[in-house]
Amino acid sequence: MTIDSKFQFSDLSDQELLYGAKTCPGCAATIAVRLALKVLGERTFVCVPACCLAATTNAYPQVSFAVNYVVTAFPATASTIAGMAAAAEMQGLEDVTILGIAGDGGTADIGLQALSGVCERNDNVIYLCYDNEAYMNTGIQRSSSTPWGAWTTTSPAGEGERGKTKYRKNLFDIIAAHRVPYCATASVAYPMDLMEKVAKAKAIKGARFIHVHAPCPTGWGYSSEKTIEYGKLAVESGLWYLAEYENGEMKLNLTPKTFKPAELYLKGQRRFRHMTEQDYKLIEENRDREWDLLKERVKA
């Protein structure tokens, strides 16, 4: 498996623009944001809604961001960065990046209306969604990005209960359908690919969206040192894909020759421990259908 690589690590500054966050050990959200900011640089204005990241980087009197940073209401990330971009333009600020960062709940659910507006207007912003597949900050409730079968506090698993009964929302397709200049998926387990995509987004004008898979040891129920391992297994088993949408065309950045069994990814996570062999089979069958559709779109 290979990923096209153009961005060079040697281009990165040693300067850290996110540090000292009070996140859980193994938190992928902070990995994603740290890497993104090392590419974007200090002339970045950041907006974060009420979420894990806001709660752990903004504990008065300390702030973990070394760039301009504002916390907004849960549904308002996209509308806030739209206003920030308009203000920057009115003030004649040059060479600045307006960056919104939110989780899957604040993006795919409560924040989707404002995000759709940003994409339709083609506002000059970057929106980064760190997707840990549930509302982790408020107690591990299901979101529309939670996978089928997963246990959460609002999709319980036990006698007569099978976890979440709906498949996850395809946020990448939804944003691409707005015909934005750039849209991508990424994973913290593939840092070079993630940073290349952030670098590409920085060089493009208009609405840009990056959807980052961000494993969560607390909500998923695995040992904190295994975040990158589970990130890789998600991609290698075909349950997360790395792709880009640009100039009206979609491309895959990585296509496994053969998928690893879904069980390797699912079995070690507490949220899937109730699953049976039949459940694994159903997940793989749905994965195969999704990949068939994905490959058809790439061909088109």
N, C-alpha and C positions, 0 to 999 in steps of 0.2 A: 504494500500500500504506500502510495506517495502523495504528497501535497505539493502543488506548485509553490515555489518559494522565491520571492523577490526581495522582501524586506530583510535587511541585515541587522543582526544584533549589535554590530559595531556602530550602528547609527544611534543607538540609545544612549541617553545621558545617565550618569550614575545618580542623578538627583531623584529622590523619592518624593512623590507628591501625595501619597497616601500612606500613612504609617501610624502605629499606635492605636488602631481600631480595637474596640472591645468586643469583637465578634467571637463566636465559638471557635475552638480549635478546628482546623480543617475547613473553614468557611471558604467556599469557592467564590462567593460574591466579591470578597475583598481581593482575591487573586485576580479576577477579571478586571476590576476597577483599577487596581495597581498597574497592571500591564497596559491598560488603555491609556492611563494618564502618562505613563512613560513615553508613549508614542505621541500623544497630543501636546504635551508640554505645559509650561506654567501659564501660558496665555489661554487658559481654558476656564470658562465660567460654568460651574456645575450646579444642577438642580436635582434634588432627591426628595421624594415624597415620604410620608409616614411609612416606614418599612424597617426591616432588620438593619439595613445600612444606615438609615438616619438615626436609629436608636443607639447604634454602637459607635458612630463616628462623631456624634454631637452631644456628648455628655458634659454639660456645663460644669466647669468653665473651659473644658478642653474641646478642641476640634481636630479631627485627624486629617482633614484635607489641608494641603498647603497651597490651594488655589481658591479663588473666589467661589463661595459655596452658600447655597440657600436651601432650606427645607420648606417644602410646600405641602398643601393638603393632599390626601391620599389619591384622589382622582385627577389631580391638576398638574402632573408633571409636564405633559405635552403643551398645555395652554400656557404654563409658566415660561417654558423655554421659548415658546413663540413670542411672548412679550419681551423676553430678554434679548432675542434676536432683533426684534424691531427697535428696541432701545439702543442696542449696539450700533445698528445702522444709522439711526438718527444722530448719534453722537460721533459718527465718523470713525468708530474704532476699527482698526484694520488688524488682520492676522490674528483674529481671536476665534475660538471654537466654543459654541454653545452646546453643552452636553447635558442631556437628561438621563438619569439612571434610575431604573425602577425594577421591582420584581415582577413575577408573572401575574400576581393578583392585581397589582396596580397598573398593569399594562394590558393584559388580555381580557380582563374583566372590568373593573371599575374605571380604568383610565382609557378604555378603547375608544370612546367617543371623541375625546380630545385628541388622541393620537391620530385617528382617522382624519380629523380636521387639519392637523399639521401636514399630513401626507397629501391630502387633496389640494391644499394651498401651496404645497412645496416650500414650506418655510425652511430657512437656511439653518438647520440644526442637525445634530446627531442624537439619536435616541438609542440607548443601550439597555436592553432588558436582560437582567440576570435571572434565569429561570430555574428555581429550585423546586418547582412543581407542586407548590402549595402555599398557603398563607402561613409562613413560618413564624413571623413576628408576633402573631396573636394566638398561637397555640396549635398550629399544624392542621388548619382546615383545608378542605379540598378547594382547588381553583379549577378553571376550565382547562388549565394546562396539566393537571394531575393525570397520570396515566391510568388506563383501564385496570381495574383490579386492585389499585393501591389502597391501603389502609390510611385514613386520616381520622381526626376526631369527628368529622362530619360525614365520613364514608366508612363506617366501622366494618370490621371483619370478624366473624365469629360464627356461632351457630345461627344459620339462616341468613347470614350477611356475607357478601363476597367482596367488600371493598367498593371502590368507585365503579359504577355500572355504565359509565359513558366514556367514549374515547376522547383523547385530548383534542383541543382546538388547534388547527394548523395556522399558527400566527404568521409564519413566513409567507404562506400563500395569501393570507388576508392583506398583508402589507404590500406584497408584490402586485396584487390586484389594483392597487392605487397608482401603479405605474410610476413609482418613485425613482429617482436617479440611481439609488443603490440600496440594496437590501441583502443581508447575509445571515447565515447561521454560523455559530462557532462553539468551541468548547474550551474550558480552562485546561483540559488535558492535552490540548494541541496549541501551546502558547504562540508558536511561530505563525500558524495560520490565523489565530486571533489577532495578533499584532499587525500582520499584513493587511487584514481587513479593516482594522482601525486606521491604518496609514492611508489606505485607499479612500476610506470615507472622509478623512480629513482633507484630501485633495479635491474632493468633489463639492460643488455648490448644490444647495437644495436640501430636501428631506432625506436623511440617511438613517437606516435602521439596522442594528446588529442584535441578533437574538442568541444569547450565550447560555449554553447548558451549564448549570452550576450546582453540582451535587451538594447535598446538605446532610452532614453526619447526624445532626440532632433530629431533623424531621424524617430522614430516611432510615435511621437506625443502623449505623455501621461505625466502626472504629475510625477516629478522626484522621489517622494517617493514610486512609485508603481513598481519599477524595479523588486523586488523579487516577488511581486504578479503576474506580467505578466510572469516571468520565471516559476513559479509554474503552472500557467494556461496553458502555452504551453505544459508542460509535462502531466498535468491532462486531457487535451483535445486531447492528442495523436498527437499533431503537432510537438513535439520534443520527442525523446526517449533517454533513458540512457542505454548504451550498452558497451560491451567490446569484443574485438577480441584478443585472446591469444592462442598460440600453435595450430593454425589452426582452432580454434573453436570460435564461437560467442555465447554470452549469454546476456540476458536482465537483467538489474539490478532492474528494476521496471516495472511492468505491471499493469496499472489501471484495476480494475475489470469492471468498466464501464467508458467510456469516458464522460467528461463534454462536453456540447455543444460547438462547435467551436466559436459560436457567443459570448460567454462569454469572450473568449480571444481576438477576433478580433474587437468587436464593440467599445471598448474604445480607440482604436488607430486611430490617424488621417489618417494614411496611408491606412486604410481599411474602412473609413467612407462612401465611395461611394457604398459599397457592399449591395446587396439585399439578401433576404431570399434564393433565388435560388443560389446565389454565396456561401452562407454558406453550402447549401446542396451539391454543387459540391465539395467543399473543404472536407467535411466529407466523401463523397463517395471515393475520392482519398485517404484520410487518411486510410479508411478501407481497400482499396486494398493494400496500402503500408504495413499495419500491418499484413495482411494475408501473404504477401511475407516474411516479417520479421520473423514471427513465423515459417514459413516453413524452413527458413535458420537456425534458432536456433535448430529445431528438427533434421536437417540433420547433 
